[in-house]
């Protein structure tokens, strides 16, 4: 199924990416905003993120609808799934991938979303969860992602990571593709054809070594599995 992905290393509230959100706008439709990545930090932080997302979307004329989804039970509630109706796109805010994956995996909400062609916007952990796995701790614990991109590991905030964390991601990726997305960078595409956006860069480490790409670069990367759609 054709789907547009907009993957941010973070920085998605900055003015440089207004045009990316404006391109997703559909008159009369809202952005379905999920803040499950912040659930572990408590309701005050969740509301701060929801408010910030609403303000950033309002800047380009897109209404924001907060999806009542912070846990797996929420994701199985039809009230969450109903937020996808008449949506222009799904917006997964930043935060730790673990809480997001635990809430979404196998849920009514996620199954319903995969049956749609709605674009996916993911920031930081909201981008990382689409890969096969991610590091859950610096001690080496590994958690599985949702494997929308089954042979890929995504590392957000790449230019902010220290050498220890970069080594953890490199070891975790192994022979799979590692995609490092800088702060203030975005990778935008349909699962196979991509364009780099933003002041930051996108870094790829595959079997042929490293590649580093700046804004405007077109990339042919078959990340989605055709059998999975």
Buried (B, 14 or more C-beta within 10 A) or exposed (E): EEBBBBBBBBBBBBEBBEEBBEEBBEEEBBBBBBBBBBBEBEEEBBEEBBEBBBEBBEEBEBBBBBBBBBBBEBBBBEEBBBBBEEBBBBBBBBBBBBBBBBBBBEBBBBEBBBEEEBBBBBBBBBBBBBBBBBBBEEEEEBBBBBBBBBBBBBBBBBBEBEEEBBEBBBEBBEEBBBBBBBBBBBBBBEBEEBBBBBBBBBBBBBEEEEEEBBBEBEBEBEBBEEEEE
